[in-house]
Amino acid sequence: MLNNIHPRRLYPLLALAFSAAALAGAYIAQYGFELEPCILCLYQRIPFALAVVLALVALFRPDFAKIIMALMIAVFVFEGLLAFYHVGVEQHWWAAATGCSSSGEISKSPAEMLKNLQKSIPKPCDEVDWTILGISMAAWNVLFSGFLAGGAFFGLKQIRRAK
């Protein structure tokens, strides 16, 4: 069935499906399994959303497929680097530039604790809530983004070959 689809539509369609699946997985983890995302988790959704938009443009304007697949390579590489940065924060290789690492500070009084609770402090970026095979979601995202960047590169080559 996929053999009948022109590469200018096939590869953007695949990028759309995988990017939408990544976003769906993030929202299912957040709302279905109540895994609170940190700010870096939220930032990692942006490139996938951008890839969805780019893929939709390519599907409606296949004449832009080469340019869009080249942009998607950059988007997925950026996503992978962002996810790698998040892994580094989780592993305490470096501190988060966003200031979302846990500080280890303990509130000194009940009033201070209540004040902190009312601020709605976001989840620290260096806390890993969930792993698969001992690998955090951010680390899986590094691998997934690399896979998507490679797929986008392959797709670009196939589009260039097709007439």
N, C-alpha and C positions, 0 to 999 in steps of 0.2 A: 504494500500500500504506500509506504513512504517513497518507493522508487518512482512513483508517478508524480511526485511533487517537485517542482523546479527548485534547485538549491537556493535561489533568491527568496523563496518562501519557506523552504524546509528549515534552514538553519535559524532564521529569526523565530520561527514557530517553536523550535526546540529550546532556544534561549528564553522565550516567553514562558514555556511550560516549566523549565527548571527554576527560573527566577520566581515565578508565581508560587511554585512548590516551596521554595526556601522561605518566602514571606508567610505562606500558609503555615508552615512548620513553626515559625517564630510565634505567630499569633496563637496557634494551638497550644504551644508550650506555655505561653503567657496566660491565656484565658481558660484553656481546658485543664491544664495541670498546675495552674497558679504559680508558675515560676516567674518571679519578678525580674524584669530585665534591668540591667544597669544602663548608664548613659552610653557606654561603648556598644552594648547590645543594640540599643536603639539606633545609634549611628550606623551600625552594620546593615541595617535594613534599607538605608537610603540607596546604596548602589544597586540593590536588587530591584527596588522600585524604579530607579532610572532605567535599568535594563528592560523592565516590562514596558515602559513608555517607548524606548528605542525600538524594541521588537514590534510593537504595534505600529509604529511609523513605518518600519520596513515592510510589514505585511500589507499596509495600505499603499505604500510607495516602493515597490520592489526595485525601481531604478536607483534608489539610494541604499540598496542592501550592502554594497561593498563598503561604503563609508560607515554605515551603521555597525557592521560587524567589526570594523577596525575600532570604532568607538567602544564597542562592547568588550573587546579585548582589554582596552585600557580600564574600563569600569571594573571588570572582573579581577584584573591585576591589583587595582587599587583596593578592592574589597578584600582580597587575600592579604595584602599588606596591613590593612586595618585590623583584620582578624588576627594576624600574627602579632601585631602590637598589643592587642587584647590578651593574647596568650602570654606575652611577656609580662604584662601587668598581673595576670593571674598567678604566674610562677614567681613573681617578685624579682624578675630580672631588671626591671626599671619601674619607676613610679609613674602613675597615670598623669598626663598633662592636664586632664580634665579635673583633677582633684577628687576623683571618686574612689580612691583607695581607702581601705579601712584604716583608721588612725590608731585603733587600740585604746583610745581614751575612754575613761569611765566617768560617767556623770557623778558629780560630787554631792548633789542633793536631790531629793525627790522633785523639787520645783524645777531644777535644771533638766532632769529627765523628762518631765512633762513638757517643758518648753521644746526640747529636742523632738519629742514625738509629734508635737503640733506643727513643726516645720515641714513634716513629710520628707524627711531625708531620703534621698534615693539610695538604692542598694549599692554597696561598694563594688567596684569593678574587679577587685581581686578575690572576691568570694565566688567559688564555683559551687553552684547549686546541684548540678546534675551532670553525670558523665555516662558515656557509653564505652564499654571496654576500657575504662579508666581514662578516657580522652574527653576533655571538656567540649562543650558546644562550640566555643570559639576556635578550638583546635580543629574540630571537624569542619568548621567553616573555612579554615585555611585550605584544607584538602579539597573541599567542594569548589571553592573559588578557583583553585588551580585547575581542576577538572573543567570548569566552565570556560576559563581563559583558553585552555588548550582546545576545547571544542569550538570556541569562537574563531580561533586561529585556523583550525581545520576547515570550518565552514567558509571562512573568507577565501581560503585556497580553492575550495570547491566552487564557490561563486565565480571566482576569476576564471576558472577553467570552462565553466558553462557559458554557452552563448545565448 
